[in-house]
């Protein structure tokens, strides 16, 4: 029988936490993408709400009818292992200092945006309500930036709102004003692919999504030329299709270790890392034919303004690959 949402957790089910301010960066680091949805782990939500993970899930199960699969679902073993690989590289030290996470015997549950909103009603605690409101705001912010591109609109503070709307809906409008922004807004309205894209500082999720999309297009081989690679780089390359080979050309100062490479190859074979010191810019080459010039190391995508351009001349792509062939100085 479903329990009424007006019942709060008992003192035995909850725990006291210090009165801390949960930062926007902290919450964004705890949001992951599983099955195409933005979700948060039960253990992370329990930590933020100030309850034990088992008691949070008990409250969910007591109100099971309020949590359909699009609100909450249990991870498969494969999804959990992949998520652990991602979380292992995240910077969550500010949380880990305050709370200790124990091991778990069962596969975790994850909660979508709607599920998190329902949790605040079920738990009925002040901290749950406060944190849920902040999480909802960040979910909405991320979804809005990704789906509608409104971050670009915020940058155009010298245009009136009616001018922006007019350029979206009236494609034949020929006013001689800010043509560059008109093209950007046409792209947003029509959702057409562009060979040139720019990301402003803070568009980390948008940049990550585009790079993941490019990586997933390769059918047989990926080549990355980037002097500054680390485990965050591997998180993006892990989105490749099964069986696609990866070759990284980087500086000898790379932060990747043999252990990092071995761990990656155990789950996402096959990757090889080679040294080269002759390239300054970054390039991503798909199947030896399609190449992109990237203005920043992909591990830092979105942290500062940078652009991505598709290289249209196949001759340039071949020149880059030829140079890689005789400028390599060994492999890790």
C-alpha positions as CSV (number, residue, x, y, z in Angstrom):
1,X,0.0,0.0,0.0
2,X,1.4,3.4,-1.0
3,X,2.5,5.6,1.9
4,X,1.3,9.2,2.1
5,X,3.9,11.7,1.1
6,X,3.2,13.8,4.2
7,X,5.2,11.4,6.4
8,X,8.7,12.5,7.1
9,X,11.6,10.2,7.6
10,X,12.1,9.1,11.2
11,X,15.2,10.2,13.2
12,X,16.5,6.7,12.7
13,X,16.2,7.0,9.0
14,X,17.9,10.4,8.7
15,X,21.3,11.7,9.7
16,X,22.5,15.2,10.8
17,X,24.7,17.1,8.3
18,X,26.6,20.3,8.7
19,X,24.8,23.4,7.4
20,X,26.7,23.8,4.1
21,X,26.0,25.6,0.8
22,X,25.8,23.1,-2.1
23,X,27.5,24.8,-5.0
24,X,26.3,24.8,-8.6
25,X,29.5,23.2,-9.7
26,X,29.1,20.4,-7.2
27,X,25.6,19.5,-8.4
28,X,26.6,19.7,-12.1
29,X,29.4,17.2,-11.4
30,X,26.9,14.8,-10.0
31,X,24.6,14.9,-13.0
32,X,25.2,12.0,-15.5
33,X,23.7,10.8,-18.7
34,X,22.2,7.3,-18.7
35,X,19.9,5.9,-21.4
36,X,19.8,9.3,-23.0
37,X,18.5,11.0,-19.8
38,X,20.1,13.3,-17.3
39,X,20.1,11.5,-13.9
40,X,21.6,11.5,-10.5
41,X,22.7,8.5,-8.4
42,X,20.8,7.5,-5.3
43,X,23.9,7.8,-3.1
44,X,24.7,11.3,-4.3
45,X,21.1,12.5,-3.7
46,X,21.1,10.8,-0.3
47,X,24.3,12.7,0.5
48,X,22.8,16.0,-0.5
49,X,19.5,15.4,1.3
50,X,21.2,14.2,4.5
51,X,19.8,10.7,4.6
52,X,21.1,7.2,4.2
53,X,21.0,5.8,0.7
54,X,19.1,2.7,1.8
55,X,16.5,4.9,3.5
56,X,16.1,7.2,0.5
57,X,15.4,4.1,-1.7
58,X,13.0,2.7,1.0
59,X,11.0,5.9,0.8
60,X,10.9,5.5,-3.0
61,X,9.7,1.9,-2.8
62,X,7.1,2.7,-0.1
63,X,5.7,5.2,-2.7
64,X,6.4,3.0,-5.7
65,X,3.4,4.2,-7.7
66,X,4.8,7.7,-7.6
67,X,8.1,6.6,-9.3
68,X,7.5,5.1,-12.8
69,X,10.5,4.1,-14.9
70,X,10.9,7.6,-16.4
71,X,11.2,8.9,-12.8
72,X,13.6,6.3,-11.4
73,X,15.2,3.1,-12.6
74,X,17.9,0.6,-11.4
75,X,21.2,0.5,-13.4
76,X,22.3,-2.6,-15.1
77,X,25.8,-4.0,-14.3
78,X,27.2,-2.7,-17.5
79,X,25.7,0.8,-16.9
80,X,27.1,0.8,-13.4
81,X,30.6,-0.2,-14.4
82,X,30.7,2.5,-17.1
83,X,29.4,5.1,-14.7
84,X,32.1,4.2,-12.2
85,X,34.7,4.7,-14.9
86,X,33.3,8.2,-15.4
87,X,32.9,9.2,-11.8
88,X,36.4,7.9,-11.0
89,X,37.8,10.9,-13.0
90,X,35.4,13.5,-11.6
91,X,36.6,16.2,-9.2
92,X,34.3,15.6,-6.2
93,X,36.8,16.3,-3.5
94,X,34.8,19.0,-1.8
95,X,32.0,16.5,-1.2
96,X,34.2,13.5,-0.3
97,X,35.9,15.5,2.5
98,X,32.6,16.0,4.2
99,X,30.9,12.6,3.6
100,X,32.2,9.0,3.4
101,X,30.6,6.6,0.9
102,X,30.7,3.0,1.8
103,X,30.6,0.0,-0.5
104,X,27.3,-1.3,-1.8
105,X,26.0,-4.8,-2.5
106,X,23.1,-3.9,-4.8
107,X,23.1,-2.0,-8.1
108,X,22.2,1.6,-7.5
109,X,19.1,3.5,-8.6
110,X,19.2,6.7,-10.5
111,X,16.6,9.5,-10.5
112,X,15.6,11.7,-13.4
113,X,14.5,15.3,-13.0
114,X,10.9,14.3,-12.4
115,X,12.0,11.6,-9.9
116,X,14.1,14.1,-7.9
117,X,11.1,16.5,-7.7
118,X,9.0,13.6,-6.4
119,X,11.6,12.7,-3.8
120,X,11.4,16.1,-2.2
121,X,7.6,15.6,-1.7
122,X,8.2,12.1,-0.3
123,X,11.0,13.0,2.1
124,X,9.4,16.2,3.3
125,X,12.5,17.6,5.0
126,X,13.7,21.2,4.7
127,X,17.0,20.3,3.3
128,X,15.4,17.9,0.7
129,X,13.1,20.7,-0.5
130,X,16.0,23.3,-0.6
131,X,18.4,21.0,-2.5
132,X,15.7,19.7,-4.8
133,X,14.8,23.3,-5.9
134,X,18.5,24.0,-6.7
135,X,18.8,20.7,-8.6
136,X,15.7,21.5,-10.6
137,X,17.1,24.9,-11.6
138,X,20.4,23.4,-12.8
139,X,18.5,20.6,-14.8
140,X,16.4,23.3,-16.5
141,X,19.5,25.4,-17.2
142,X,21.5,22.5,-18.8
143,X,18.5,21.4,-20.8
144,X,17.8,24.9,-22.0
145,X,21.4,25.6,-23.1
146,X,21.7,22.2,-24.9
147,X,18.3,22.1,-26.7
148,X,17.7,25.8,-27.5
149,X,21.1,27.4,-27.5
150,X,19.9,30.2,-25.3
151,X,23.4,30.8,-24.1
152,X,24.2,32.3,-27.5
153,X,21.1,34.5,-27.1
154,X,22.4,35.8,-23.8
155,X,25.6,37.0,-25.5
156,X,23.7,39.2,-28.0
157,X,22.8,41.8,-25.4
158,X,22.8,44.6,-28.0
159,X,19.8,43.2,-29.9
160,X,16.2,43.6,-28.9
161,X,14.1,40.5,-28.2
162,X,11.7,41.3,-31.0
163,X,14.6,41.4,-33.5
164,X,15.8,38.0,-32.4
165,X,12.3,36.4,-32.8
166,X,11.9,38.0,-36.1
167,X,15.2,36.5,-37.4
168,X,14.1,33.0,-36.2
169,X,10.7,33.0,-37.9
170,X,11.3,35.2,-41.0
171,X,14.2,33.6,-42.8
172,X,13.9,35.9,-45.8
173,X,14.3,39.0,-43.7
174,X,17.0,41.2,-45.4
175,X,17.7,43.9,-42.8
176,X,21.3,44.9,-42.8
177,X,22.1,44.2,-39.2
178,X,24.2,41.6,-37.4
179,X,24.2,39.1,-40.3
180,X,26.6,36.7,-38.4
181,X,24.1,36.3,-35.5
182,X,21.2,35.9,-38.0
183,X,22.9,32.8,-39.4
184,X,23.5,31.4,-35.9
185,X,19.8,31.8,-35.0
186,X,18.7,30.2,-38.3
187,X,20.8,27.2,-37.4
188,X,19.2,27.0,-34.0
189,X,15.7,27.2,-35.6
190,X,16.4,24.6,-38.3
191,X,18.7,22.3,-36.4
192,X,21.0,22.0,-39.4
193,X,24.6,20.8,-39.1
194,X,27.3,23.5,-39.5
195,X,30.9,23.0,-40.4
196,X,32.0,25.7,-38.1
197,X,30.9,26.1,-34.5
198,X,32.0,28.2,-31.6
199,X,31.5,27.7,-27.9
200,X,31.8,30.3,-25.2
201,X,33.2,29.8,-21.7
202,X,30.9,27.8,-19.6
203,X,29.3,25.8,-22.4
204,X,30.9,22.6,-21.1
205,X,27.9,20.3,-21.7
206,X,27.3,21.6,-25.2
207,X,31.0,21.2,-26.2
208,X,31.1,17.7,-24.6
209,X,28.0,16.7,-26.5
210,X,29.4,17.8,-29.9
211,X,32.7,16.1,-29.4
212,X,30.9,12.9,-28.4
213,X,28.8,13.1,-31.5
214,X,31.9,13.5,-33.7
215,X,33.7,10.6,-32.0
216,X,30.6,8.4,-32.5
217,X,30.7,9.0,-36.2
218,X,33.9,7.0,-36.8
219,X,33.3,3.5,-38.3
220,X,36.8,2.1,-38.2
221,X,39.4,4.5,-36.9
222,X,39.9,7.6,-34.8
223,X,43.0,9.8,-34.7
224,X,43.5,12.5,-32.1
225,X,46.3,15.0,-32.2
226,X,46.4,16.8,-28.9
227,X,49.5,17.7,-26.8
228,X,47.5,17.8,-23.6
229,X,45.5,14.6,-23.0
230,X,44.4,13.0,-19.7
231,X,41.8,10.7,-18.3
232,X,39.1,13.3,-19.1
233,X,40.1,12.9,-22.8
234,X,39.4,9.1,-22.5
235,X,35.9,9.8,-21.2
236,X,35.1,11.4,-24.6
237,X,36.9,8.7,-26.7
238,X,35.0,6.0,-24.8
239,X,31.9,7.1,-26.7
240,X,33.2,5.6,-29.9
241,X,31.5,2.7,-31.6
242,X,32.6,-0.8,-30.7
243,X,35.6,-2.0,-32.7
244,X,36.8,1.5,-33.7
245,X,40.6,1.8,-33.2
246,X,42.0,4.9,-31.6
247,X,45.4,6.5,-32.1
248,X,46.4,9.4,-29.9
249,X,49.4,11.6,-30.9
250,X,50.5,13.7,-27.9
251,X,53.5,15.3,-26.1
252,X,55.8,13.4,-23.9
253,X,54.5,15.5,-21.1
254,X,51.1,13.7,-21.3
255,X,49.3,13.0,-18.1
256,X,48.2,9.6,-19.3
257,X,49.9,6.6,-17.7
258,X,50.3,3.0,-18.9
259,X,47.7,2.0,-16.3
260,X,45.2,4.5,-17.8
261,X,45.8,3.1,-21.2
262,X,45.5,-0.5,-20.1
263,X,42.3,0.1,-18.2
264,X,40.8,1.9,-21.2
265,X,41.7,-1.0,-23.5
266,X,40.2,-3.6,-21.2
267,X,36.8,-2.0,-21.8
268,X,37.1,-0.1,-25.0
269,X,39.8,-1.7,-27.2
270,X,41.9,-0.8,-29.0
271,X,43.8,2.4,-28.2
272,X,47.5,3.3,-28.9
273,X,49.3,6.5,-27.6
274,X,52.3,7.8,-29.5
275,X,54.6,10.8,-29.0
276,X,55.0,13.7,-31.4
277,X,56.3,17.2,-30.7
278,X,55.7,18.9,-34.1
279,X,52.0,19.8,-33.8
280,X,50.7,22.8,-31.9
281,X,47.0,22.7,-33.0
282,X,44.6,19.9,-32.2
283,X,43.0,17.6,-34.9
284,X,40.4,14.9,-34.8
285,X,40.5,12.6,-37.9
286,X,37.7,10.1,-38.6
287,X,38.3,7.0,-40.8
288,X,41.3,8.7,-42.5
289,X,39.0,10.9,-44.5
290,X,37.1,13.5,-42.4
291,X,39.0,15.8,-40.1
292,X,38.2,18.6,-37.7
293,X,40.5,21.4,-36.4
294,X,39.8,22.0,-32.7
295,X,40.8,25.2,-31.0
296,X,41.4,23.7,-27.5
297,X,42.4,20.4,-26.0
298,X,39.2,18.3,-25.8
299,X,39.7,17.7,-22.1
300,X,39.1,21.5,-21.6
301,X,36.3,21.9,-24.1
302,X,33.8,24.5,-22.9
303,X,36.0,26.0,-20.2
304,X,37.1,28.9,-22.4
305,X,35.9,30.2,-25.8
306,X,37.0,28.0,-28.6
307,X,36.0,26.9,-32.1
308,X,35.6,23.7,-34.1
309,X,36.0,23.7,-37.9
310,X,35.6,20.9,-40.4
311,X,38.5,20.6,-42.8
312,X,37.0,20.5,-46.3
313,X,40.2,19.8,-48.3
314,X,40.9,16.1,-48.3
315,X,44.5,17.0,-49.4
316,X,45.1,18.7,-46.1
317,X,43.8,15.7,-44.2
318,X,46.2,13.4,-46.1
319,X,49.1,15.9,-45.4
320,X,48.4,15.7,-41.7
321,X,48.4,11.9,-41.7
322,X,51.5,11.8,-43.8
323,X,53.3,14.1,-41.3
324,X,52.1,11.9,-38.4
325,X,53.6,8.9,-40.2
326,X,57.2,10.1,-40.0
327,X,57.2,12.5,-37.1
328,X,56.3,9.9,-34.4
329,X,58.9,9.5,-31.6
330,X,57.7,6.2,-30.1
331,X,54.7,5.1,-28.0
332,X,53.7,4.7,-24.4
